[in-house]
């Protein structure tokens, strides 16, 4: 399973963040929380498999 990097575009706080895109390359944002509504290809594949089993 590939882990996603903490990026502003998938952060739950992106709409209200004051630090957005201001961190330098390689810095990790201490406030980052992945937005669970943003799906990855892997999430979509798991959802399809689950639906097929039902």
MODELLER restraints for C-alpha pairs under 7 A, 6 or more apart:
rsr = mdl.restraints
at = mdl.atoms
rsr.add(forms.Gaussian(group=physical.xy_distance, feature=features.Distance(at['CA:6:A'], at['CA:32:A']), mean=6.49, stdev=0.5))
rsr.add(forms.Gaussian(group=physical.xy_distance, feature=features.Distance(at['CA:8:A'], at['CA:14:A']), mean=6.08, stdev=0.5))
rsr.add(forms.Gaussian(group=physical.xy_distance, feature=features.Distance(at['CA:8:A'], at['CA:20:A']), mean=6.22, stdev=0.5))
rsr.add(forms.Gaussian(group=physical.xy_distance, feature=features.Distance(at['CA:8:A'], at['CA:21:A']), mean=6.62, stdev=0.5))
rsr.add(forms.Gaussian(group=physical.xy_distance, feature=features.Distance(at['CA:10:A'], at['CA:34:A']), mean=5.85, stdev=0.5))
rsr.add(forms.Gaussian(group=physical.xy_distance, feature=features.Distance(at['CA:10:A'], at['CA:35:A']), mean=5.71, stdev=0.5))
rsr.add(forms.Gaussian(group=physical.xy_distance, feature=features.Distance(at['CA:10:A'], at['CA:38:A']), mean=6.50, stdev=0.5))
rsr.add(forms.Gaussian(group=physical.xy_distance, feature=features.Distance(at['CA:11:A'], at['CA:32:A']), mean=5.94, stdev=0.5))
rsr.add(forms.Gaussian(group=physical.xy_distance, feature=features.Distance(at['CA:11:A'], at['CA:33:A']), mean=5.43, stdev=0.5))
rsr.add(forms.Gaussian(group=physical.xy_distance, feature=features.Distance(at['CA:11:A'], at['CA:34:A']), mean=4.77, stdev=0.5))
rsr.add(forms.Gaussian(group=physical.xy_distance, feature=features.Distance(at['CA:11:A'], at['CA:35:A']), mean=5.18, stdev=0.5))
rsr.add(forms.Gaussian(group=physical.xy_distance, feature=features.Distance(at['CA:12:A'], at['CA:33:A']), mean=5.59, stdev=0.5))
rsr.add(forms.Gaussian(group=physical.xy_distance, feature=features.Distance(at['CA:12:A'], at['CA:34:A']), mean=5.59, stdev=0.5))
rsr.add(forms.Gaussian(group=physical.xy_distance, feature=features.Distance(at['CA:12:A'], at['CA:35:A']), mean=4.17, stdev=0.5))
rsr.add(forms.Gaussian(group=physical.xy_distance, feature=features.Distance(at['CA:14:A'], at['CA:20:A']), mean=6.84, stdev=0.5))
